[in-house]
Amino acid sequence: MHDVSAAIAIGFVEQSKRLRAAHYRAEAERFRGMAETEPLRSVRRHFQAIASEYEHMAAACVALRSRSLRERP
């Protein structure tokens, strides 16, 4: 029974990481779109920086997911 509970918990955590990464990628895309239409260069750069941060967060989620899968017994 404990193994089933652990498997459910691991599945939930993995699904959560995938959803979080997808959300971060969507936000990055949204800020890139805002940057494309922004006429002020300083604001455009700020939007691009935010988009880059969201991409880094998405990559970190994927890296955590990959590492946790390799560490399983």
All heavy atoms as a GROMACS GRO file, in nm:
protein
  585
    1MET      N    1   0.082  -0.119   0.000
    1MET     CA    2   0.000   0.000   0.000
    1MET      C    3   0.087   0.125   0.000
    1MET      O    4   0.056   0.222  -0.066
    1MET     CB    5  -0.093  -0.004   0.122
    1MET     CG    6  -0.190   0.111   0.124
    1MET     SD    7  -0.312   0.093  -0.006
    1MET     CE    8  -0.456   0.141   0.079
    2HIS      N    9   0.195   0.123   0.076
    2HIS     CA   10   0.285   0.238   0.083
    2HIS      C   11   0.346   0.268  -0.054
    2HIS      O   12   0.362   0.384  -0.090
    2HIS     CB   13   0.394   0.212   0.187
    2HIS     CG   14   0.490   0.325   0.200
    2HIS    ND1   15   0.450   0.451   0.240
    2HIS    CD2   16   0.623   0.333   0.178
    2HIS    CE1   17   0.556   0.531   0.241
    2HIS    NE2   18   0.661   0.462   0.205
    3ASP      N   19   0.379   0.164  -0.132
    3ASP     CA   20   0.437   0.184  -0.264
    3ASP      C   21   0.338   0.253  -0.357
    3ASP      O   22   0.378   0.337  -0.438
    3ASP     CB   23   0.479   0.050  -0.326
    3ASP     CG   24   0.600  -0.009  -0.256
    3ASP    OD1   25   0.673   0.067  -0.188
    3ASP    OD2   26   0.620  -0.131  -0.267
    4VAL      N   27   0.212   0.220  -0.345
    4VAL     CA   28   0.109   0.283  -0.429
    4VAL      C   29   0.097   0.431  -0.393
    4VAL      O   30   0.092   0.517  -0.481
    4VAL     CB   31  -0.027   0.212  -0.413
    4VAL    CG1   32  -0.138   0.288  -0.483
    4VAL    CG2   33  -0.019   0.069  -0.463
    5SER      N   34   0.096   0.463  -0.265
    5SER     CA   35   0.089   0.602  -0.221
    5SER      C   36   0.210   0.681  -0.269
    5SER      O   37   0.197   0.795  -0.312
    5SER     CB   38   0.080   0.610  -0.069
    5SER     OG   39  -0.038   0.550  -0.024
    6ALA      N   40   0.326   0.620  -0.259
    6ALA     CA   41   0.448   0.687  -0.305
    6ALA      C   42   0.442   0.710  -0.456
    6ALA      O   43   0.480   0.818  -0.504
    6ALA     CB   44   0.570   0.605  -0.268
    7ALA      N   45   0.393   0.612  -0.531
    7ALA     CA   46   0.383   0.626  -0.676
    7ALA      C   47   0.285   0.737  -0.713
    7ALA      O   48   0.310   0.815  -0.805
    7ALA     CB   49   0.339   0.495  -0.739
    8ILE      N   50   0.176   0.747  -0.641
    8ILE     CA   51   0.078   0.853  -0.666
    8ILE      C   52   0.140   0.989  -0.636
    8ILE      O   53   0.125   1.084  -0.714
    8ILE     CB   54  -0.050   0.829  -0.584
    8ILE    CG1   55  -0.125   0.707  -0.638
    8ILE    CG2   56  -0.140   0.953  -0.586
    8ILE    CD1   57  -0.239   0.661  -0.551
    9ALA      N   58   0.211   0.997  -0.525
    9ALA     CA   59   0.275   1.124  -0.488
    9ALA      C   60   0.380   1.165  -0.590
    9ALA      O   61   0.387   1.282  -0.630
    9ALA     CB   62   0.337   1.113  -0.349
   10ILE      N   63   0.460   1.070  -0.634
   10ILE     CA   64   0.563   1.099  -0.735
   10ILE      C   65   0.497   1.143  -0.865
   10ILE      O   66   0.542   1.239  -0.929
   10ILE     CB   67   0.654   0.976  -0.757
   10ILE    CG1   68   0.741   0.956  -0.633
   10ILE    CG2   69   0.740   0.993  -0.881
   10ILE    CD1   70   0.816   0.825  -0.631
   11GLY      N   71   0.392   1.076  -0.904
   11GLY     CA   72   0.319   1.115  -1.025
   11GLY      C   73   0.264   1.256  -1.015
   11GLY      O   74   0.272   1.334  -1.111
   12PHE      N   75   0.211   1.291  -0.900
   12PHE     CA   76   0.159   1.426  -0.879
   12PHE      C   77   0.269   1.530  -0.891
   12PHE      O   78   0.253   1.632  -0.956
   12PHE     CB   79   0.092   1.436  -0.741
   12PHE     CG   80   0.049   1.575  -0.707
   12PHE    CD1   81  -0.067   1.627  -0.761
   12PHE    CD2   82   0.126   1.654  -0.624
   12PHE    CE1   83  -0.107   1.757  -0.731
   12PHE    CE2   84   0.087   1.783  -0.593
   12PHE     CZ   85  -0.029   1.835  -0.648
   13VAL      N   86   0.384   1.503  -0.828
   13VAL     CA   87   0.496   1.596  -0.833
   13VAL      C   88   0.545   1.613  -0.976
   13VAL      O   89   0.570   1.725  -1.022
   13VAL     CB   90   0.609   1.550  -0.739
   13VAL    CG1   91   0.736   1.631  -0.762
   13VAL    CG2   92   0.565   1.559  -0.594
   14GLU      N   93   0.559   1.503  -1.049
   14GLU     CA   94   0.606   1.510  -1.187
   14GLU      C   95   0.508   1.587  -1.275
   14GLU      O   96   0.548   1.670  -1.356
   14GLU     CB   97   0.630   1.370  -1.244
   14GLU     CG   98   0.742   1.295  -1.176
   14GLU     CD   99   0.876   1.366  -1.186
   14GLU    OE1  100   0.904   1.428  -1.290
   14GLU    OE2  101   0.952   1.361  -1.088
   15GLN      N  102   0.379   1.562  -1.257
   15GLN     CA  103   0.277   1.633  -1.335
   15GLN      C  104   0.279   1.782  -1.301
   15GLN      O  105   0.268   1.867  -1.388
   15GLN     CB  106   0.138   1.574  -1.308
   15GLN     CG  107   0.026   1.645  -1.380
   15GLN     CD  108   0.031   1.627  -1.531
   15GLN    OE1  109   0.107   1.548  -1.586
   15GLN    NE2  110  -0.052   1.702  -1.599
   16SER      N  111   0.298   1.813  -1.174
   16SER     CA  112   0.306   1.952  -1.130
   16SER      C  113   0.423   2.024  -1.196
   16SER      O  114   0.409   2.138  -1.240
   16SER     CB  115   0.318   1.957  -0.978
   16SER     OG  116   0.336   2.088  -0.934
   17LYS      N  117   0.537   1.958  -1.203
   17LYS     CA  118   0.654   2.017  -1.267
   17LYS      C  119   0.629   2.043  -1.416
   17LYS      O  120   0.666   2.149  -1.468
   17LYS     CB  121   0.776   1.926  -1.252
   17LYS     CG  122   0.830   1.920  -1.112
   17LYS     CD  123   0.945   1.822  -1.105
   17LYS     CE  124   0.988   1.796  -0.965
   17LYS     NZ  125   1.097   1.698  -0.959
   18ARG      N  126   0.565   1.948  -1.483
   18ARG     CA  127   0.535   1.967  -1.625
   18ARG      C  128   0.440   2.084  -1.646
   18ARG      O  129   0.459   2.166  -1.736
   18ARG     CB  130   0.475   1.840  -1.684
   18ARG     CG  131   0.576   1.729  -1.710
   18ARG     CD  132   0.515   1.616  -1.790
   18ARG     NE  133   0.410   1.545  -1.717
   18ARG     CZ  134   0.432   1.444  -1.634
   18ARG    NH1  135   0.554   1.398  -1.615
   18ARG    NH2  136   0.332   1.384  -1.572
   19LEU      N  137   0.337   2.092  -1.562
   19LEU     CA  138   0.240   2.202  -1.574
   19LEU      C  139   0.305   2.336  -1.544
   19LEU      O  140   0.278   2.436  -1.612
   19LEU     CB  141   0.122   2.178  -1.481
   19LEU     CG  142   0.030   2.062  -1.518
   19LEU    CD1  143  -0.074   2.039  -1.408
   19LEU    CD2  144  -0.038   2.088  -1.652
   20ARG      N  145   0.390   2.339  -1.443
   20ARG     CA  146   0.460   2.463  -1.409
   20ARG      C  147   0.550   2.507  -1.524
   20ARG      O  148   0.552   2.625  -1.561
   20ARG     CB  149   0.542   2.442  -1.282
   20ARG     CG  150   0.549   2.564  -1.197
   20ARG     CD  151   0.612   2.540  -1.061
   20ARG     NE  152   0.592   2.405  -1.011
   20ARG     CZ  153   0.689   2.329  -0.961
   20ARG    NH1  154   0.811   2.373  -0.953
   20ARG    NH2  155   0.662   2.209  -0.916
   21ALA      N  156   0.625   2.415  -1.582
   21ALA     CA  157   0.713   2.448  -1.694
   21ALA      C  158   0.632   2.500  -1.813
   21ALA      O  159   0.670   2.598  -1.876
   21ALA     CB  160   0.796   2.326  -1.736
   22ALA      N  161   0.519   2.437  -1.841
   22ALA     CA  162   0.434   2.483  -1.952
   22ALA      C  163   0.381   2.624  -1.924
   22ALA      O  164   0.375   2.708  -2.014
   22ALA     CB  165   0.318   2.386  -1.972
   23HIS      N  166   0.343   2.649  -1.799
   23HIS     CA  167   0.295   2.783  -1.762
   23HIS      C  168   0.406   2.885  -1.781
   23HIS      O  169   0.382   2.994  -1.836
   23HIS     CB  170   0.246   2.782  -1.617
   23HIS     CG  171   0.217   2.918  -1.564
   23HIS    ND1  172   0.107   2.992  -1.604
   23HIS    CD2  173   0.286   2.997  -1.477
   23HIS    CE1  174   0.109   3.109  -1.543
   23HIS    NE2  175   0.216   3.113  -1.466
   24TYR      N  176   0.527   2.854  -1.736
   24TYR     CA  177   0.638   2.948  -1.750
   24TYR      C  178   0.669   2.974  -1.898
   24TYR      O  179   0.698   3.088  -1.935
   24TYR     CB  180   0.763   2.894  -1.679
   24TYR     CG  181   0.751   2.886  -1.529
   24TYR    CD1  182   0.826   2.794  -1.457
   24TYR    CD2  183   0.666   2.971  -1.457
   24TYR    CE1  184   0.817   2.787  -1.319
   24TYR    CE2  185   0.656   2.963  -1.319
   24TYR     CZ  186   0.731   2.871  -1.251
   24TYR     OH  187   0.723   2.864  -1.115
   25ARG      N  188   0.663   2.871  -1.981
   25ARG     CA  189   0.687   2.892  -2.125
   25ARG      C  190   0.579   2.981  -2.186
   25ARG      O  191   0.609   3.067  -2.270
   25ARG     CB  192   0.693   2.758  -2.197
   25ARG     CG  193   0.822   2.685  -2.174
   25ARG     CD  194   0.833   2.562  -2.264
   25ARG     NE  195   0.929   2.471  -2.207
   25ARG     CZ  196   0.898   2.364  -2.133
   25ARG    NH1  197   0.773   2.332  -2.111
   25ARG    NH2  198   0.994   2.288  -2.083
   26ALA      N  199   0.456   2.961  -2.145
   26ALA     CA  200   0.346   3.044  -2.196
   26ALA      C  201   0.365   3.190  -2.154
   26ALA      O  202   0.341   3.282  -2.233
   26ALA     CB  203   0.211   2.991  -2.147
   27GLU      N  204   0.406   3.210  -2.031
   27GLU     CA  205   0.431   3.347  -1.984
   27GLU      C  206   0.548   3.410  -2.060
   27GLU      O  207   0.543   3.528  -2.095
   27GLU     CB  208   0.459   3.348  -1.834
   27GLU     CG  209   0.335   3.323  -1.749
   27GLU     CD  210   0.230   3.432  -1.769
   27GLU    OE1  211   0.257   3.549  -1.738
   27GLU    OE2  212   0.120   3.398  -1.817
   28ALA      N  213   0.652   3.332  -2.085
   28ALA     CA  214   0.765   3.383  -2.162
   28ALA      C  215   0.719   3.427  -2.301
   28ALA      O  216   0.756   3.534  -2.349
   28ALA     CB  217   0.875   3.276  -2.174
   29GLU      N  218   0.636   3.346  -2.363
   29GLU     CA  219   0.583   3.380  -2.495
   29GLU      C  220   0.498   3.507  -2.489
   29GLU      O  221   0.506   3.592  -2.577
   29GLU     CB  222   0.501   3.264  -2.551
   29GLU     CG  223   0.455   3.284  -2.693
   29GLU     CD  224   0.570   3.300  -2.790
   29GLU    OE1  225   0.677   3.240  -2.771
   29GLU    OE2  226   0.552   3.377  -2.888
   30ARG      N  227   0.420   3.520  -2.385
   30ARG     CA  228   0.335   3.640  -2.369
   30ARG      C  229   0.422   3.765  -2.357
   30ARG      O  230   0.396   3.866  -2.424
   30ARG     CB  231   0.246   3.624  -2.245
   30ARG     CG  232   0.148   3.736  -2.226
   30ARG     CD  233   0.050   3.703  -2.114
   30ARG     NE  234   0.110   3.707  -1.983
   30ARG     CZ  235   0.113   3.817  -1.905
   30ARG    NH1  236   0.058   3.929  -1.947
   30ARG    NH2  237   0.169   3.812  -1.787
   31PHE      N  238   0.528   3.759  -2.278
   31PHE     CA  239   0.615   3.876  -2.263
   31PHE      C  240   0.695   3.903  -2.390
   31PHE      O  241   0.722   4.019  -2.423
   31PHE     CB  242   0.707   3.860  -2.142
   31PHE     CG  243   0.640   3.898  -2.013
   31PHE    CD1  244   0.589   3.801  -1.929
   31PHE    CD2  245   0.625   4.031  -1.978
   31PHE    CE1  246   0.525   3.836  -1.811
   31PHE    CE2  247   0.562   4.067  -1.861
   31PHE     CZ  248   0.512   3.970  -1.777
   32ARG      N  249   0.734   3.798  -2.463
   32ARG     CA  250   0.800   3.820  -2.592
   32ARG      C  251   0.707   3.893  -2.688
   32ARG      O  252   0.749   3.984  -2.760
   32ARG     CB  253   0.848   3.688  -2.653
   32ARG     CG  254   0.982   3.643  -2.601
   32ARG     CD  255   1.039   3.531  -2.686
   32ARG     NE  256   0.960   3.410  -2.676
   32ARG     CZ  257   0.972   3.318  -2.582
   32ARG    NH1  258   1.062   3.333  -2.487
   32ARG    NH2  259   0.896   3.212  -2.580
   33GLY      N  260   0.580   3.853  -2.689
   33GLY     CA  261   0.482   3.921  -2.773
   33GLY      C  262   0.464   4.066  -2.734
   33GLY      O  263   0.453   4.155  -2.820
   34MET      N  264   0.461   4.092  -2.605
   34MET     CA  265   0.450   4.230  -2.557
   34MET      C  266   0.572   4.311  -2.599
   34MET      O  267   0.560   4.428  -2.639
   34MET     CB  268   0.433   4.232  -2.406
   34MET     CG  269   0.300   4.177  -2.358
   34MET     SD  270   0.292   4.144  -2.180
   34MET     CE  271   0.310   4.308  -2.113
   35ALA      N  272   0.690   4.248  -2.593
   35ALA     CA  273   0.813   4.317  -2.632
   35ALA      C  274   0.812   4.352  -2.781
   35ALA      O  275   0.859   4.459  -2.821
   35ALA     CB  276   0.934   4.230  -2.600
   36GLU      N  277   0.757   4.263  -2.863
   36GLU     CA  278   0.753   4.287  -3.008
   36GLU      C  279   0.671   4.409  -3.044
   36GLU      O  280   0.701   4.476  -3.143
   36GLU     CB  281   0.698   4.164  -3.080
   36GLU     CG  282   0.794   4.048  -3.083
   36GLU     CD  283   0.732   3.925  -3.147
   36GLU    OE1  284   0.620   3.935  -3.203
   36GLU    OE2  285   0.796   3.819  -3.141
   37THR      N  286   0.569   4.438  -2.967
   37THR     CA  287   0.482   4.550  -3.001
   37THR      C  288   0.512   4.676  -2.920
   37THR      O  289   0.450   4.780  -2.944
   37THR     CB  290   0.334   4.512  -2.977
   37THR    OG1  291   0.315   4.480  -2.840
   37THR    CG2  292   0.294   4.394  -3.065
   38GLU      N  293   0.608   4.669  -2.828
   38GLU     CA  294   0.640   4.783  -2.742
   38GLU      C  295   0.730   4.883  -2.815
   38GLU      O  296   0.838   4.848  -2.860
   38GLU     CB  297   0.709   4.734  -2.615
   38GLU     CG  298   0.752   4.844  -2.522
   38GLU     CD  299   0.639   4.935  -2.482
   38GLU    OE1  300   0.533   4.886  -2.438
   38GLU    OE2  301   0.657   5.058  -2.495
   39PRO      N  302   0.686   5.008  -2.828
   39PRO     CA  303   0.767   5.108  -2.898
   39PRO      C  304   0.886   5.162  -2.816
   39PRO      O  305   0.987   5.201  -2.874
   39PRO     CB  306   0.668   5.221  -2.929
   39PRO     CG  307   0.559   5.205  -2.831
   39PRO     CD  308   0.554   5.059  -2.795
   40LEU      N  309   0.876   5.159  -2.684
   40LEU     CA  310   0.985   5.211  -2.601
   40LEU      C  311   1.090   5.104  -2.579
   40LEU      O  312   1.062   4.996  -2.526
   40LEU     CB  313   0.931   5.259  -2.466
   40LEU     CG  314   0.835   5.377  -2.470
   40LEU    CD1  315   0.780   5.405  -2.332
   40LEU    CD2  316   0.905   5.499  -2.527
   41ARG      N  317   1.212   5.136  -2.618
   41ARG     CA  318   1.321   5.038  -2.611
   41ARG      C  319   1.346   4.989  -2.469
   41ARG      O  320   1.368   4.870  -2.447
   41ARG     CB  321   1.448   5.097  -2.670
   41ARG     CG  322   1.562   4.998  -2.671
   41ARG     CD  323   1.683   5.045  -2.743
   41ARG     NE  324   1.709   5.185  -2.717
   41ARG     CZ  325   1.814   5.252  -2.762
   41ARG    NH1  326   1.904   5.190  -2.835
   41ARG    NH2  327   1.831   5.379  -2.735
   42SER      N  328   1.343   5.078  -2.371
   42SER     CA  329   1.370   5.037  -2.232
   42SER      C  330   1.264   4.939  -2.182
   42SER      O  331   1.296   4.840  -2.114
   42SER     CB  332   1.379   5.158  -2.140
   42SER     OG  333   1.256   5.227  -2.137
   43VAL      N  334   1.139   4.965  -2.216
   43VAL     CA  335   1.031   4.875  -2.175
   43VAL      C  336   1.041   4.744  -2.252
   43VAL      O  337   1.022   4.635  -2.194
   43VAL     CB  338   0.893   4.942  -2.196
   43VAL    CG1  339   0.780   4.846  -2.160
   43VAL    CG2  340   0.882   5.070  -2.113
   44ARG      N  341   1.074   4.752  -2.380
   44ARG     CA  342   1.090   4.632  -2.463
   44ARG      C  343   1.199   4.542  -2.404
   44ARG      O  344   1.180   4.421  -2.393
   44ARG     CB  345   1.123   4.674  -2.606
   44ARG     CG  346   1.126   4.559  -2.704
   44ARG     CD  347   1.136   4.604  -2.849
   44ARG     NE  348   1.243   4.700  -2.873
   44ARG     CZ  349   1.225   4.828  -2.907
   44ARG    NH1  350   1.104   4.878  -2.921
   44ARG    NH2  351   1.328   4.907  -2.929
   45ARG      N  352   1.310   4.602  -2.365
   45ARG     CA  353   1.419   4.523  -2.305
   45ARG      C  354   1.376   4.460  -2.173
   45ARG      O  355   1.414   4.347  -2.142
   45ARG     CB  356   1.541   4.611  -2.283
   45ARG     CG  357   1.614   4.643  -2.410
   45ARG     CD  358   1.736   4.726  -2.381
   45ARG     NE  359   1.806   4.759  -2.503
   45ARG     CZ  360   1.899   4.852  -2.512
   45ARG    NH1  361   1.934   4.920  -2.403
   45ARG    NH2  362   1.958   4.877  -2.626
   46HIS      N  363   1.298   4.533  -2.097
   46HIS     CA  364   1.248   4.480  -1.970
   46HIS      C  365   1.158   4.358  -1.995
   46HIS      O  366   1.172   4.256  -1.928
   46HIS     CB  367   1.172   4.589  -1.895
   46HIS     CG  368   1.130   4.550  -1.758
   46HIS    ND1  369   1.220   4.527  -1.655
   46HIS    CD2  370   1.008   4.526  -1.706
   46HIS    CE1  371   1.155   4.493  -1.546
   46HIS    NE2  372   1.025   4.492  -1.574
   47PHE      N  373   1.068   4.369  -2.092
   47PHE     CA  374   0.981   4.255  -2.128
   47PHE      C  375   1.065   4.137  -2.175
   47PHE      O  376   1.037   4.022  -2.140
   47PHE     CB  377   0.881   4.294  -2.236
   47PHE     CG  378   0.769   4.382  -2.190
   47PHE    CD1  379   0.704   4.465  -2.279
   47PHE    CD2  380   0.725   4.382  -2.058
   47PHE    CE1  381   0.599   4.546  -2.238
   47PHE    CE2  382   0.621   4.463  -2.015
   47PHE     CZ  383   0.558   4.545  -2.106
   48GLN      N  384   1.168   4.163  -2.254
   48GLN     CA  385   1.255   4.054  -2.301
   48GLN      C  386   1.329   3.988  -2.185
   48GLN      O  387   1.345   3.866  -2.182
   48GLN     CB  388   1.355   4.108  -2.404
   48GLN     CG  389   1.290   4.147  -2.535
   48GLN     CD  390   1.380   4.228  -2.625
   48GLN    OE1  391   1.477   4.290  -2.580
   48GLN    NE2  392   1.348   4.229  -2.754
   49ALA      N  393   1.370   4.069  -2.088
   49ALA     CA  394   1.438   4.013  -1.970
   49ALA      C  395   1.343   3.926  -1.889
   49ALA      O  396   1.381   3.818  -1.841
   49ALA     CB  397   1.495   4.126  -1.884
   50ILE      N  398   1.220   3.971  -1.875
   50ILE     CA  399   1.120   3.891  -1.803
   50ILE      C  400   1.095   3.760  -1.876
   50ILE      O  401   1.089   3.653  -1.814
   50ILE     CB  402   0.989   3.970  -1.784
   50ILE    CG1  403   1.013   4.089  -1.690
   50ILE    CG2  404   0.879   3.880  -1.728
   50ILE    CD1  405   0.897   4.187  -1.684
   51ALA      N  406   1.083   3.767  -2.009
   51ALA     CA  407   1.063   3.645  -2.088
   51ALA      C  408   1.179   3.548  -2.068
   51ALA      O  409   1.158   3.427  -2.052
   51ALA     CB  410   1.047   3.680  -2.236
   52SER      N  411   1.298   3.601  -2.065
   52SER     CA  412   1.417   3.516  -2.045
   52SER      C  413   1.414   3.449  -1.908
   52SER      O  414   1.448   3.330  -1.894
   52SER     CB  415   1.542   3.602  -2.059
   52SER     OG  416   1.657   3.525  -2.037
   53GLU      N  417   1.372   3.523  -1.806
   53GLU     CA  418   1.361   3.465  -1.673
   53GLU      C  419   1.259   3.351  -1.669
   53GLU      O  420   1.282   3.248  -1.606
   53GLU     CB  421   1.324   3.572  -1.570
   53GLU     CG  422   1.438   3.666  -1.538
   53GLU     CD  423   1.557   3.594  -1.477
   53GLU    OE1  424   1.537   3.509  -1.388
   53GLU    OE2  425   1.670   3.623  -1.518
   54TYR      N  426   1.146   3.371  -1.735
   54TYR     CA  427   1.046   3.265  -1.741
   54TYR      C  428   1.101   3.142  -1.813
   54TYR      O  429   1.075   3.029  -1.772
   54TYR     CB  430   0.917   3.314  -1.808
   54TYR     CG  431   0.820   3.376  -1.712
   54TYR    CD1  432   0.790   3.512  -1.718
   54TYR    CD2  433   0.756   3.300  -1.614
   54TYR    CE1  434   0.701   3.570  -1.630
   54TYR    CE2  435   0.667   3.357  -1.525
   54TYR     CZ  436   0.640   3.492  -1.534
   54TYR     OH  437   0.552   3.548  -1.445
   55GLU      N  438   1.178   3.162  -1.920
   55GLU     CA  439   1.238   3.048  -1.989
   55GLU      C  440   1.336   2.974  -1.898
   55GLU      O  441   1.341   2.852  -1.898
   55GLU     CB  442   1.309   3.094  -2.117
   55GLU     CG  443   1.215   3.125  -2.230
   55GLU     CD  444   1.137   3.003  -2.280
   55GLU    OE1  445   1.178   2.887  -2.257
   55GLU    OE2  446   1.032   3.026  -2.343
   56HIS      N  447   1.413   3.049  -1.820
   56HIS     CA  448   1.506   2.987  -1.725
   56HIS      C  449   1.430   2.905  -1.620
   56HIS      O  450   1.474   2.796  -1.583
   56HIS     CB  451   1.593   3.091  -1.656
   56HIS     CG  452   1.696   3.154  -1.745
   56HIS    ND1  453   1.766   3.087  -1.843
   56HIS    CD2  454   1.740   3.281  -1.751
   56HIS    CE1  455   1.847   3.168  -1.905
   56HIS    NE2  456   1.834   3.288  -1.851
   57MET      N  457   1.319   2.958  -1.572
   57MET     CA  458   1.240   2.884  -1.474
   57MET      C  459   1.183   2.756  -1.535
   57MET      O  460   1.180   2.652  -1.470
   57MET     CB  461   1.129   2.972  -1.417
   57MET     CG  462   1.181   3.084  -1.329
   57MET     SD  463   1.056   3.179  -1.240
   57MET     CE  464   0.961   3.251  -1.370
   58ALA      N  465   1.137   2.764  -1.661
   58ALA     CA  466   1.086   2.644  -1.728
   58ALA      C  467   1.196   2.540  -1.744
   58ALA      O  468   1.175   2.422  -1.719
   58ALA     CB  469   1.027   2.680  -1.864
   59ALA      N  470   1.314   2.586  -1.782
   59ALA     CA  471   1.428   2.494  -1.798
   59ALA      C  472   1.465   2.430  -1.664
   59ALA      O  473   1.500   2.312  -1.659
   59ALA     CB  474   1.547   2.568  -1.857
   60ALA      N  475   1.456   2.508  -1.557
   60ALA     CA  476   1.488   2.453  -1.425
   60ALA      C  477   1.388   2.344  -1.386
   60ALA      O  478   1.426   2.243  -1.327
   60ALA     CB  479   1.488   2.565  -1.320
   61CYS      N  480   1.261   2.364  -1.420
   61CYS     CA  481   1.160   2.261  -1.392
   61CYS      C  482   1.193   2.132  -1.467
   61CYS      O  483   1.183   2.023  -1.412
   61CYS     CB  484   1.020   2.308  -1.432
   61CYS     SG  485   0.951   2.431  -1.322
   62VAL      N  486   1.231   2.146  -1.593
   62VAL     CA  487   1.265   2.029  -1.674
   62VAL      C  488   1.388   1.961  -1.618
   62VAL      O  489   1.394   1.838  -1.609
   62VAL     CB  490   1.285   2.070  -1.822
   62VAL    CG1  491   1.342   1.955  -1.903
   62VAL    CG2  492   1.154   2.119  -1.881
   63ALA      N  493   1.488   2.040  -1.577
   63ALA     CA  494   1.610   1.983  -1.521
   63ALA      C  495   1.579   1.908  -1.392
   63ALA      O  496   1.631   1.799  -1.369
   63ALA     CB  497   1.713   2.092  -1.495
   64LEU      N  498   1.493   1.965  -1.308
   64LEU     CA  499   1.453   1.896  -1.185
   64LEU      C  500   1.382   1.766  -1.216
   64LEU      O  501   1.404   1.665  -1.153
   64LEU     CB  502   1.362   1.985  -1.101
   64LEU     CG  503   1.427   2.101  -1.029
   64LEU    CD1  504   1.321   2.190  -0.966
   64LEU    CD2  505   1.525   2.052  -0.924
   65ARG      N  506   1.297   1.769  -1.317
   65ARG     CA  507   1.222   1.649  -1.356
   65ARG      C  508   1.318   1.541  -1.406
   65ARG      O  509   1.310   1.427  -1.366
   65ARG     CB  510   1.121   1.683  -1.465
   65ARG     CG  511   1.042   1.565  -1.510
   65ARG     CD  512   0.932   1.607  -1.608
   65ARG     NE  513   0.864   1.490  -1.655
   65ARG     CZ  514   0.892   1.427  -1.767
   65ARG    NH1  515   0.986   1.472  -1.846
   65ARG    NH2  516   0.826   1.320  -1.803
   66SER      N  517   1.413   1.579  -1.490
   66SER     CA  518   1.507   1.482  -1.545
   66SER      C  519   1.593   1.422  -1.434
   66SER      O  520   1.618   1.302  -1.430
   66SER     CB  521   1.597   1.548  -1.650
   66SER     OG  522   1.520   1.594  -1.756
   67ARG      N  523   1.639   1.506  -1.343
   67ARG     CA  524   1.725   1.457  -1.235
   67ARG      C  525   1.648   1.364  -1.143
   67ARG      O  526   1.696   1.259  -1.106
   67ARG     CB  527   1.782   1.575  -1.157
   67ARG     CG  528   1.885   1.532  -1.057
   67ARG     CD  529   1.954   1.648  -0.988
   67ARG     NE  530   1.860   1.725  -0.909
   67ARG     CZ  531   1.846   1.857  -0.917
   67ARG    NH1  532   1.919   1.927  -0.999
   67ARG    NH2  533   1.758   1.918  -0.840
   68SER      N  534   1.523   1.399  -1.111
   68SER     CA  535   1.446   1.314  -1.020
   68SER      C  536   1.414   1.180  -1.084
   68SER      O  537   1.407   1.079  -1.016
   68SER     CB  538   1.318   1.386  -0.974
   68SER     OG  539   1.229   1.403  -1.081
   69LEU      N  540   1.395   1.178  -1.214
   69LEU     CA  541   1.369   1.050  -1.282
   69LEU      C  542   1.494   0.962  -1.281
   69LEU      O  543   1.484   0.841  -1.266
   69LEU     CB  544   1.324   1.075  -1.426
   69LEU     CG  545   1.184   1.133  -1.444
   69LEU    CD1  546   1.158   1.164  -1.591
   69LEU    CD2  547   1.078   1.038  -1.391
   70ARG      N  548   1.612   1.021  -1.295
   70ARG     CA  549   1.735   0.942  -1.293
   70ARG      C  550   1.766   0.888  -1.154
   70ARG      O  551   1.827   0.785  -1.140
   70ARG     CB  552   1.852   1.029  -1.341
   70ARG     CG  553   1.855   1.052  -1.490
   70ARG     CD  554   1.989   1.110  -1.531
   70ARG     NE  555   2.023   1.232  -1.461
   70ARG     CZ  556   1.991   1.355  -1.499
   70ARG    NH1  557   1.921   1.374  -1.608
   70ARG    NH2  558   2.029   1.460  -1.429
   71GLU      N  559   1.722   0.959  -1.050
   71GLU     CA  560   1.753   0.918  -0.914
   71GLU      C  561   1.660   0.810  -0.860
   71GLU      O  562   1.683   0.758  -0.753
   71GLU     CB  563   1.748   1.041  -0.822
   71GLU     CG  564   1.859   1.140  -0.851
   71GLU     CD  565   1.844   1.269  -0.773
   71GLU    OE1  566   1.741   1.288  -0.708
   71GLU    OE2  567   1.936   1.352  -0.781
   72ARG      N  568   1.557   0.778  -0.934
   72ARG     CA  569   1.465   0.674  -0.885
   72ARG      C  570   1.535   0.539  -0.880
   72ARG      O  571   1.614   0.506  -0.968
   72ARG     CB  572   1.344   0.663  -0.979
   72ARG     CG  573   1.246   0.774  -0.960
   72ARG     CD  574   1.123   0.745  -1.038
   72ARG     NE  575   1.038   0.861  -1.038
   72ARG     CZ  576   0.932   0.874  -1.114
   72ARG    NH1  577   0.897   0.777  -1.195
   72ARG    NH2  578   0.858   0.981  -1.110
   73PRO      N  579   1.499   0.458  -0.780
   73PRO     CA  580   1.560   0.324  -0.769
   73PRO      C  581   1.512   0.229  -0.877
   73PRO      O  582   1.413   0.243  -0.937
   73PRO     CB  583   1.517   0.275  -0.632
   73PRO     CG  584   1.409   0.365  -0.584
   73PRO     CD  585   1.413   0.488  -0.669
   0.00000   0.00000   0.00000
